[in-house]
Amino acid sequence: MTGRSGPAVLPSAVRVRLGAVAGLAVLVVAGLGGRYAGDGEPGRVDSRVWSALEDVPSPWRDVARAVDFLGEPRGAAALVILAVAGCLLLRCPRAAVLVVTGAALAVGTTTLLKSLVGRTIHGDDNLAYPSGHTAFLTALALAVALLATGRLGLGRAAGTALVLGAGLAAGAAMGWAQVVLGAHYPTDVLGGWCTALAVIPVTAWLVDRVADARRTGRP
């Protein structure tokens, strides 16, 4: 699919800014990972946020469960299929590749980091940092927003605002659900969000490089 001619999935208007964001995100992920490595208790920030959300009414917990489902295998697969179908209908095969590859790499990165960091929640068998659910939904939102940025021909400010706004909204929604349900510490959610911010711009750049190379016949 990447061999077909098509618009870049990382528009030049937002490339530099998203690259800088990705660099900062890596620092946050690494910093939080070092801070909570091998830990099994909430930090000070975690405790404060949990205290603020501990009295969430039952109907909102149902909403949280619905949002959480979007990060489960069946829910995630459905979202990816819908996103890929939309990309193909718009004749944007590169974006379809980014959706699949970006989401997979974001989740895969969080899985690897969980093993390396070793932070746990609710027992030694539940690795917590960073949140894979949050990374997945954020990654998907970023990929779709990059597609929209390119299709609409947005400039640097508007394009960056759209991409980061979409990522923030998706990350906040899933992060809220994970904290309310007690599945993750708030800092796990932040780590998952930043993981997606680090992975997606790099993945989009690589998709463009491979697609351009195949189209021009370069190795």
C-alpha positions as CSV (number, residue, x, y, z in Angstrom):
1,M,0.0,0.0,0.0
2,T,2.8,2.4,0.7
3,G,4.0,2.2,-2.8
4,R,1.1,4.2,-4.2
5,S,1.3,7.9,-4.8
6,G,-0.4,9.8,-2.1
7,P,-0.2,12.8,0.2
8,A,2.3,12.7,3.1
9,V,0.9,11.5,6.4
10,L,3.2,13.9,8.2
11,P,2.5,17.3,6.5
12,S,5.5,19.6,6.3
13,A,3.6,22.3,8.0
14,V,3.5,20.4,11.3
15,R,6.6,18.2,10.9
16,V,9.0,20.3,13.0
17,R,6.6,21.1,15.8
18,L,5.5,17.5,16.2
19,G,9.1,16.4,16.1
20,A,9.8,18.7,19.0
21,V,6.8,17.4,20.8
22,A,7.9,13.9,20.3
23,G,11.3,14.7,21.7
24,L,9.7,16.2,24.8
25,A,7.4,13.2,25.2
26,V,10.3,10.8,25.2
27,L,11.8,12.8,28.1
28,V,8.6,12.6,30.1
29,V,8.2,8.9,29.5
30,A,11.8,8.2,30.5
31,G,11.6,10.5,33.5
32,L,8.4,9.0,34.9
33,G,9.6,5.5,34.1
34,G,12.7,6.1,36.2
35,R,10.8,7.7,39.0
36,Y,8.3,4.9,39.4
37,A,10.5,1.9,38.4
38,G,9.7,-1.1,40.5
39,D,7.1,0.8,42.5
40,G,3.8,-0.6,43.6
41,E,2.2,2.4,45.3
42,P,0.6,5.6,44.0
43,G,2.8,8.7,44.1
44,R,1.8,12.0,45.6
45,V,0.2,13.3,42.4
46,D,-1.6,9.9,41.9
47,S,-3.1,10.0,45.3
48,R,-4.4,13.6,44.9
49,V,-6.1,12.8,41.5
50,W,-7.5,9.6,42.9
51,S,-9.0,11.4,45.8
52,A,-10.7,13.9,43.5
53,L,-12.2,11.1,41.4
54,E,-13.1,8.5,44.1
55,D,-16.7,9.7,44.4
56,V,-17.6,9.5,40.7
57,P,-21.4,8.5,40.4
58,S,-22.3,5.1,39.1
59,P,-23.7,6.3,35.7
60,W,-20.3,7.9,35.0
61,R,-18.6,4.7,35.8
62,D,-20.7,3.0,33.1
63,V,-19.4,5.7,30.7
64,A,-15.8,4.9,31.9
65,R,-16.4,1.2,31.2
66,A,-17.6,2.0,27.7
67,V,-14.6,4.1,27.0
68,D,-12.3,1.4,28.5
69,F,-13.8,-1.1,26.0
70,L,-12.4,1.0,23.1
71,G,-8.9,0.0,24.3
72,E,-9.8,-3.7,24.7
73,P,-8.9,-6.1,21.9
74,R,-12.4,-6.2,20.3
75,G,-13.1,-2.5,20.7
76,A,-9.6,-1.5,19.5
77,A,-9.9,-3.8,16.5
78,A,-13.3,-2.3,15.6
79,L,-11.9,1.2,15.8
80,V,-8.8,0.3,13.7
81,I,-11.0,-1.3,11.0
82,L,-13.3,1.7,10.8
83,A,-10.3,4.1,10.6
84,V,-8.6,2.0,7.9
85,A,-11.8,1.8,5.9
86,G,-12.2,5.5,6.1
87,C,-8.6,6.1,4.9
88,L,-9.1,3.8,2.0
89,L,-12.4,5.4,1.0
90,L,-10.6,8.7,1.0
91,R,-7.9,7.1,-1.2
92,C,-5.2,7.7,1.5
93,P,-3.4,4.3,1.7
94,R,-0.5,5.9,3.6
95,A,-2.9,7.0,6.3
96,A,-4.2,3.5,6.5
97,V,-0.7,2.1,7.0
98,L,-0.1,4.8,9.7
99,V,-3.3,3.8,11.6
100,V,-2.3,0.2,11.8
101,T,1.4,0.6,12.3
102,G,1.2,3.5,14.6
103,A,-1.4,1.9,16.9
104,A,0.5,-1.3,17.0
105,L,3.9,0.4,17.7
106,A,2.3,2.5,20.4
107,V,0.8,-0.5,22.2
108,G,3.9,-2.6,21.6
109,T,6.1,0.2,23.1
110,T,4.0,0.4,26.3
111,T,4.1,-3.4,26.6
112,L,7.9,-3.3,26.4
113,L,8.2,-0.4,28.8
114,K,5.9,-2.1,31.4
115,S,8.4,-5.0,31.5
116,L,11.4,-2.6,31.8
117,V,9.9,-0.3,34.4
118,G,8.2,-2.9,36.5
119,R,5.6,-0.6,38.2
120,T,2.6,-2.6,39.5
121,I,-0.9,-1.9,40.6
122,H,-3.2,-4.1,42.6
123,G,-0.6,-6.9,42.9
124,D,2.7,-7.9,41.5
125,D,1.2,-9.5,38.4
126,N,-0.4,-6.2,37.1
127,L,2.2,-4.1,35.3
128,A,1.0,-0.5,35.1
129,Y,3.4,1.9,33.5
130,P,2.6,3.2,30.9
131,S,-1.0,2.8,30.1
132,G,-1.5,0.8,26.8
133,H,-5.2,1.8,26.6
134,T,-4.3,5.5,26.7
135,A,-1.5,5.1,24.2
136,F,-3.7,3.2,21.8
137,L,-6.6,5.7,21.7
138,T,-4.2,8.7,21.6
139,A,-2.2,7.1,18.7
140,L,-5.4,6.5,16.7
141,A,-6.6,10.0,17.3
142,L,-3.3,11.5,16.3
143,A,-3.2,9.4,13.1
144,V,-6.7,10.5,12.1
145,A,-5.9,14.1,12.9
146,L,-2.8,14.0,10.7
147,L,-4.9,12.7,7.9
148,A,-7.4,15.6,8.4
149,T,-4.6,18.1,8.6
150,G,-3.2,17.0,5.2
151,R,-6.6,16.8,3.5
152,L,-7.7,20.2,4.7
153,G,-4.4,21.8,3.9
154,L,-4.0,23.3,7.3
155,G,-1.1,25.6,8.1
156,R,1.4,25.2,10.9
157,A,-0.6,26.7,13.8
158,A,-4.0,25.2,12.8
159,G,-2.6,21.8,11.9
160,T,-0.6,21.5,15.1
161,A,-3.6,22.6,17.2
162,L,-5.8,20.0,15.5
163,V,-3.4,17.2,15.9
164,L,-2.5,17.9,19.5
165,G,-6.1,18.8,20.4
166,A,-7.3,15.4,19.1
167,G,-4.5,13.6,20.9
168,L,-5.3,15.5,24.1
169,A,-9.0,14.8,23.9
170,A,-8.6,11.1,23.2
171,G,-5.9,10.7,25.9
172,A,-7.9,12.6,28.5
173,A,-11.0,10.5,27.8
174,M,-9.3,7.1,28.0
175,G,-7.0,8.3,30.9
176,W,-10.0,9.5,32.9
177,A,-11.7,6.1,32.4
178,Q,-8.6,4.2,33.5
179,V,-8.2,6.2,36.6
180,V,-11.9,6.1,37.5
181,L,-11.9,2.3,37.1
182,G,-8.7,2.0,39.1
183,A,-6.9,0.3,36.3
184,H,-4.0,2.7,36.2
185,Y,-2.4,5.4,38.3
186,P,-2.7,8.9,36.8
187,T,1.0,9.0,36.0
188,D,0.6,5.8,34.1
189,V,-2.0,7.6,31.9
190,L,0.4,10.5,31.4
191,G,3.1,8.0,30.3
192,G,0.8,6.3,27.9
193,W,-0.3,9.6,26.4
194,C,3.3,10.7,25.9
195,T,4.3,7.4,24.4
196,A,1.8,7.9,21.6
197,L,3.0,11.5,21.1
198,A,6.5,10.1,20.7
199,V,5.7,7.2,18.5
200,I,3.2,8.6,16.0
201,P,5.3,11.4,14.5
202,V,8.2,9.1,14.0
203,T,6.1,6.4,12.5
204,A,4.4,8.9,10.1
205,W,7.8,10.1,9.0
206,L,9.0,6.5,8.3
207,V,5.8,5.7,6.4
208,D,6.4,8.7,4.2
209,R,10.1,7.8,3.7
210,V,9.3,4.2,2.7
211,A,6.4,5.3,0.4
212,D,8.5,7.9,-1.3
213,A,11.4,5.5,-1.8
214,R,9.2,2.8,-3.3
215,R,7.5,5.3,-5.6
216,T,10.7,6.6,-7.0
217,G,12.5,3.3,-7.0
218,R,15.1,4.3,-4.5
219,P,16.4,1.5,-2.2
